[in-house]
Each structure stands twice: as structure tokens, then as C-alpha cells.
Amino acid sequence: MARISHSIDIDAEAAQVWSVVADLPGYAAWNPFIVNAEGTFGPKRQLRLHMLLGTRTMTFAPEVKEVDEGRRVRWLGRLWMPGIFDGEHVLEVETIGDRRSRFTQREEFRGVLVPFMRSLLGRTDEAFQAMNVALKARVEGAA
């Protein structure tokens, strides 16, 4: 198992941050990690995500497992079949002060291929950081 987690504080209300996070078609305009996203957040809904990791684009079709509207979404993506390389991804927004919020993105990877995917996990770690910084710029620029 491997875990990646990154948070960033944003000078905007949580609802403003969530509106950008939940606008999947809008990702193409600002997101350097999930460069194209199709679908909507809803339990048992399937998403189609095109992720840029380094110079390589990978496409996943995770299933949304949980949505706490305005606060958190959790999905599960798999490579091929369960137990090979599974990633449970969480996007979370919380209020931390007056017109301030914190965005956290984390993922837990499980499966037999995890020990052999260290370079992919390193690129994923960098991509999480880049997405968080871009989200902050997008939200604060719109505020």
C-alpha cells in the first residue's frame, strides 16, 4: 500500500472552491493533472478522467463511491481488475476561517503492482501538488 496526500489553503469560501472542484468539464481550462474529465459526482456514477503524469496521459474510469456535496468526493479507480493496482482518491474542501478554506487531495494505492510503480507514484505526487496550486490560482483569480 502507498499513500499520497497534499493540502493547500485558499483565500476563498469553501463553496467557491467546491464549485470549481465539482465542475469536471471545466478541468480542461485550468487543471494540469486531470486535463480532461467527463461525468458528474454522484454515488455509483462512472467518471472518465484523462490524467497527465509527466509526459504520459493515462485514462481511468473510476466509480464514485461517496459524495458529501460541497465537501468531499471519493472514487475508486482500478487498473485492469481488482487487486492489481487500485487507487481510492479523495478530494475534500473544508472551511478554516473567514473566507479561507483548505483543499486536500489524497489517494491510497493498493494491489500487487504497487511496489513496482514507484516512478508512477512519484509523478502522481508531483501532479497532486501542481493541481492544488492551479486550483488555488483559479479560485483566487475568480474571487
Summary of the structure (lengths in Angstrom):
residues: 143
radius of gyration: 14.6
end to end distance: 38.5
largest distance: 44.4
contacts: 424
relative contact order: 0.26
helix: 30%
strand: 43%
